[in-house]
């Protein structure tokens, strides 16, 4: 998403594609989406011992992402305050929250899968693996978007997607080692 211009309020550039831009990092803002995706996958992996308690698993993942997002906003607010030599304003905090919204939105797909497990629509183990698969898909899309934004060759694109997937697969590997 394009950086808000000075004086522009967050969301001013919102439109029909705003959610897509945040979710998939169009126009360069993929950091929060990648960070949020890895955070969700790591939290899910660490908490998957709770797979016999599906609602607890949903709560752990959702609250973990929310707490880290708030801490992220706080840290960025402190940093900007120091850099600018003044306290951050509500407008500054709203801009930071808007910029980092991808951390929260990255949890939507995996949490949807976990909710299907908690509601009994999917077997719990299937829901966990679906949530991790959604994370891997998101990382692959982000690798593709990065490669496209950078104008990488086909080999560079494959390398960027592979690097993102390797990060996600490392989390999945940890899940299989820790849980099984």
C-alpha positions as CSV (number, residue, x, y, z in Angstrom):
1,X,0.0,0.0,0.0
2,X,1.3,3.4,-0.7
3,X,2.6,5.3,2.2
4,X,0.1,7.9,3.5
5,X,1.3,11.4,2.4
6,X,2.1,13.9,5.2
7,X,-1.2,15.2,6.5
8,X,-3.2,12.4,5.0
9,X,-5.3,10.6,7.4
10,X,-5.1,6.8,7.5
11,X,-7.7,5.2,5.3
12,X,-8.0,8.2,3.0
13,X,-6.7,6.0,0.2
14,X,-9.2,3.2,1.2
15,X,-11.3,1.9,-1.6
16,X,-12.6,-1.4,-3.0
17,X,-9.1,-2.8,-3.2
18,X,-7.9,-1.5,0.2
19,X,-8.4,-4.8,2.1
20,X,-6.6,-6.7,-0.7
21,X,-3.7,-4.2,-0.6
22,X,-3.3,-4.8,3.1
23,X,-3.8,-8.5,3.0
24,X,-1.4,-9.1,0.1
25,X,1.0,-6.2,0.4
26,X,0.3,-4.7,-2.9
27,X,2.4,-1.5,-3.5
28,X,5.2,-2.7,-1.3
29,X,3.7,-3.1,2.2
30,X,4.2,-6.8,2.7
31,X,6.3,-6.7,5.9
32,X,3.4,-6.7,8.3
33,X,1.7,-9.5,6.4
34,X,4.8,-11.7,6.3
35,X,5.5,-10.9,10.0
36,X,1.9,-11.7,11.0
37,X,1.8,-14.9,9.0
38,X,5.0,-16.2,10.6
39,X,3.7,-15.1,14.0
40,X,0.4,-17.0,13.5
41,X,2.2,-20.1,12.2
42,X,4.7,-20.1,15.1
43,X,2.0,-19.5,17.7
44,X,-0.1,-22.2,16.2
45,X,2.8,-24.6,16.3
46,X,3.7,-23.7,19.9
47,X,0.1,-24.1,21.0
48,X,-0.9,-27.1,18.9
49,X,-0.6,-29.3,22.0
50,X,-4.0,-27.7,22.7
51,X,-5.4,-29.4,19.7
52,X,-7.8,-31.4,22.0
53,X,-9.2,-28.0,23.1
54,X,-10.0,-26.3,19.8
55,X,-11.6,-23.2,21.3
56,X,-8.5,-22.7,23.5
57,X,-6.3,-23.0,20.5
58,X,-8.3,-20.3,18.7
59,X,-8.0,-18.1,21.8
60,X,-4.3,-18.6,22.1
61,X,-3.6,-17.8,18.4
62,X,-6.0,-14.8,18.3
63,X,-4.8,-13.3,21.6
64,X,-1.2,-13.9,20.8
65,X,-1.4,-12.0,17.5
66,X,-3.4,-9.2,19.2
67,X,-0.9,-8.8,22.0
68,X,2.1,-8.8,19.7
69,X,0.3,-6.3,17.4
70,X,-0.3,-3.9,20.3
71,X,3.3,-4.3,21.4
72,X,4.4,-3.7,17.9
73,X,2.4,-0.4,17.7
74,X,3.8,0.6,21.1
75,X,7.4,0.0,20.0
76,X,6.9,1.9,16.7
77,X,5.2,4.7,18.6
78,X,8.2,5.0,21.0
79,X,10.6,4.9,18.0
80,X,8.8,7.6,16.1
81,X,8.6,9.7,19.2
82,X,12.3,9.6,19.6
83,X,13.0,10.1,15.9
84,X,10.7,13.1,15.7
85,X,11.7,14.6,19.0
86,X,8.1,14.9,20.1
87,X,5.3,12.8,21.5
88,X,3.3,10.9,19.0
89,X,-0.2,12.1,18.3
90,X,-3.4,10.1,17.8
91,X,-3.0,10.7,14.1
92,X,0.5,9.2,14.3
93,X,-0.8,6.2,16.2
94,X,-3.6,5.7,13.7
95,X,-1.1,5.8,10.8
96,X,1.1,3.3,12.5
97,X,-1.9,1.0,13.3
98,X,-3.1,1.3,9.7
99,X,0.4,0.5,8.4
100,X,0.8,-2.6,10.6
101,X,-2.8,-3.9,10.1
102,X,-1.4,-6.7,8.0
103,X,-0.2,-8.4,11.3
104,X,-3.8,-8.8,12.4
105,X,-5.2,-9.5,9.0
106,X,-2.7,-12.3,8.4
107,X,-4.4,-14.2,11.2
108,X,-7.9,-14.1,9.5
109,X,-7.4,-17.1,7.2
110,X,-5.7,-19.4,9.6
111,X,-8.2,-18.4,12.4
112,X,-11.0,-19.1,10.0
113,X,-9.6,-22.7,9.5
114,X,-9.2,-23.1,13.3
115,X,-12.8,-21.9,13.8
116,X,-14.0,-24.6,11.4
117,X,-12.3,-27.1,13.6
118,X,-13.7,-25.6,16.8
119,X,-17.2,-25.7,15.4
120,X,-16.8,-29.3,14.3
121,X,-17.0,-28.6,10.6
122,X,-13.5,-30.0,10.1
123,X,-11.6,-32.5,12.2
124,X,-9.3,-30.6,14.5
125,X,-6.1,-32.0,13.0
126,X,-7.4,-31.1,9.6
127,X,-8.2,-27.5,10.7
128,X,-4.6,-27.1,12.1
129,X,-3.0,-28.3,8.9
130,X,-5.4,-26.1,6.9
131,X,-4.4,-23.1,9.0
132,X,-0.7,-23.8,8.4
133,X,-1.4,-24.3,4.7
134,X,-3.1,-21.0,4.5
135,X,0.0,-19.5,6.1
136,X,2.3,-21.2,3.5
137,X,0.1,-19.9,0.7
138,X,0.2,-16.4,2.0
139,X,4.0,-16.6,2.3
140,X,4.2,-17.9,-1.3
141,X,2.0,-15.0,-2.5
142,X,4.2,-12.5,-0.6
143,X,7.3,-13.9,-2.2
144,X,5.7,-13.6,-5.6
145,X,4.7,-10.0,-4.9
146,X,8.1,-9.1,-3.7
147,X,9.7,-10.6,-6.9
148,X,7.2,-8.7,-9.0
149,X,7.8,-5.4,-7.2
150,X,11.6,-5.8,-7.6
151,X,11.3,-6.9,-11.2
152,X,13.1,-10.2,-10.5
153,X,13.8,-12.7,-13.2
154,X,12.0,-16.1,-13.2
155,X,14.9,-17.6,-11.3
156,X,14.8,-14.7,-8.8
157,X,11.1,-15.1,-8.4
158,X,11.5,-18.8,-7.7
159,X,14.2,-17.9,-5.2
160,X,12.0,-15.3,-3.4
161,X,9.0,-17.6,-3.2
162,X,11.3,-20.5,-2.0
163,X,12.9,-18.3,0.7
164,X,9.4,-17.3,2.0
165,X,8.2,-20.9,1.9
166,X,11.4,-22.1,3.6
167,X,10.6,-19.8,6.5
168,X,7.1,-21.2,6.7
169,X,8.2,-24.8,6.3
170,X,10.7,-24.4,9.1
171,X,7.8,-23.5,11.3
172,X,5.8,-26.5,10.0
173,X,8.9,-28.8,10.6
174,X,9.1,-27.5,14.2
175,X,5.4,-28.4,14.6
176,X,6.0,-32.0,13.5
177,X,9.1,-32.3,15.7
178,X,7.6,-30.8,18.8
179,X,4.1,-32.3,18.6
180,X,4.9,-35.7,17.2
